[in-house]
Amino acid sequence: TTGAIAGALAGATVGASGIPPEWLAISDWPRSLASIRALGARLSQRGRPLPFWWPAIPLRNAAFTAVVLATGVRRLLPPY
């Protein structure tokens, strides 16, 4: 949370040109950099929220949960 707040403040201070391209390449499926920019534009104009394809979000969350649980189970197995 602290890192997200610091990143948001740094991005607001230096603008998009100050963010390293490697960081911009990281996106959270199903959201892309273009959708995040469109969301920011709508927020600045106080427009309606962007519609997201809602079935993709539970699928992403299920995949993330599987990875987290598999990592936890793997850490319980030998060698510790």
N, C-alpha and C positions, 0 to 999 in steps of 0.2 A: 504494500500500500504506500509506504513512504517513497519507494522508488518510482511508483506510478505518478505520485504527486510531484516529485522532483523533476521527472521527465516531462510532465505536462507544463510545469513552470518554465523549464529550460526551452522547450519547444515554443512556448508563447513568447519568450524573450527574444530568441534568435531567429525564429521563423522556420519554415520547412527547409530552407537552404542550409541551415546550420545542423540539421540532423544527418548523421552519417548514412550513406546509401545502404550499408550492410544492415543497419537497424530498420530501414524502410523495407527491406526485402523480407523481414519477418512479419508474417501475418497470421491471423487466427482464422482457419477455415470455419465457416463459409464467408467470412468477411475478408475483403481484399483492401488494398491501399486505396483503390478508386472509391470503394463504398465508404471507407472511413473519411475520405476527403469530401464526398457528397454529404455525408452526415454532418460534418463540420460546417459545410456551407449552409445546410438547412438550419442548423442550430444558430448560426450567426444571423439568419434572417427570421428566426423564430417560426419556422415552417413546421409542417407536420412531420412526424418521424418517418424514416425510410422503412418500407416493408421488407422483411426478411423472409426467406423461405423457411418457415418454422420447422418442417420435418428434419432439416439438416442439423439444427442445434441439438436436439436430443441424441441424434446419431453421433455427433462429435463428442457430446458429454459421455455417452456410453463407451466410446473408444478410449477416451481419457481415463475413465474409471477402470476399464480393463487393464490399461497400462500401469496405473497406480497399484491396483491389487496384485498384478503379476510381479511387480517389483517388490512389494511387501512380502509376498509368499516366497519369492526367490531368496530374500534376505534371511528367511527363517531356515532355509535348507543349508546343510553343510557344503563347503567349508564356510564357517561364520566369518 
